[in-house]
């Protein structure tokens, strides 16, 4: 899985005392970067780095690098791309600073299913997986991922997915499922998100389209413009 800075996010002053990662409406102050941390973040800004390469790139600063990577990820400043033999399968990008990835919580022995709030749509010529409860969107680069989502409509174990003819190698399939599970797009059977009972009770009362419209009409939880944007000014006559 490749980590990179999210679209519109940049690394500022990596060699100064006020190094920071900045994006639209959000930022993370890094301060003085240890050499290994600087190497990792410079790789993020230069096309990305594989998760498995982080320890080698950071060296003795690996623990500190993961600390800052977790903060940057939870702050909506990173993107995650799953690849197979150089072919892109899926790129997941946070939609706001409310995003949270629960890293290292994936359990392959727990049946998972697609959240009832998840849906696919088209955007800029790509198939996009959207889920308003997790404040993130995923661009689907490969039709095999769409087939995987079909198989996840019902609670399914990872081992069972490996038996289906998904056409995705088992190691890559695990990465895909792990990323979707740790972000809450795939959820344990009967749950909407891995959260508190109070949150689950509240979510039970929402219909998927109602929650989507509610979220998009507010100024948080997404990066799209809201309100009187006048996006058709000059193209359509005034009403």
Secondary structure, 3 states (H helix, E strand, C coil): CEEEECCCCEEECCCCCCEEEEECCEEEEEECCCHHHHHHHHHHHCCCEEHHHHHHHHHHHHHHHHHHHHHHHHCCCEEEEEEECCEEEEEEEECCCCCCCCCCCCCCCCCEEECCCEEEEEECCEEEEEECCCCEEEEECCHHHHHHHHHCCCCECHHHHHHCCCCCCHHHHHHHHHHHHHHCCEEECCCCCCCCHHHHHHHHCCCHHHHHHHHHCCCCCCCCCCCCCCCCCCCCCCC
